[in-house]
Amino acid sequence: MKFHYLIRMKQKEKWYNDLQVVGTMLFFWPPLGFYGVYKSEKIQPFYKRVAYGTLIVALLLIALKLLV
């Protein structure tokens, strides 16, 4: 008789809950980095708002540069 219910599988930590990986992705591959910020359970809401605000400002500056 196998006792599968007694054996707990150790769950792997998701990549977006690793702050170092998310920071690296923000620097080298921003779209994936912002997705990691969005999905992360470890990043505090204040820092998420800072990241989103930075993204919005950068997009607005790019849009203004393209319009002028």
N, C-alpha and C positions, 0 to 999 in steps of 0.2 A: 504494500500500500504506500502510495506516494503522498507526502504531506506538502503539497504545493502551497496550501494556504499558510503554512508556517514559514515558508521561505520568502523573504522580502528581497526583491531585486533593488539594488542600489540604483537610483535614478541619476542619470548624468545631468550635470548642470548645463543649461542651455547657453549658447554662445552669447546671447544678448543679455544675460545676467552677469557676465564677466566684464567688469568695468574697463579693464585694460584692453580687451578685444574691441569693445564698442568705441573707446577713444581712438584706437588705431584705425578702425573703419571710418570714423568721422574725418580723420586726417587724410587717409589714402583713397577711400571710396565713400564719399559723403552720402549718396543715396542709401546705401546699406547701413551706414552708421546712424542715420536719422531713423531708419526702421528699427535698429537696435535700441535707440533711445526710447522710441515709442513703445516697444514691447517689454522693455526691462522692468523687472519688479524691484530691482535694487537701487535704481537711480531715483533720487528724491524729486517730488513734483516741481520744486523751485528750479532745479537744474534742468529739468525737462522744458520748463517755460523759457529759460535762458537760451537753450539750444534752439527751440522753435522761433524765438524772437530773432536770434542771429540769422537763422535761415530766411525769415521773412525780410529782414533788412537787406541781406545779400541779394535776394531775388528782386527786391524793389530797385536797388542800385543797378543791377544788370538790366532791368527793364528800362530804367531811365537812360542808361547809356545807349541802349539800342534805339530809343525814340529820338534822341538828340543827335 
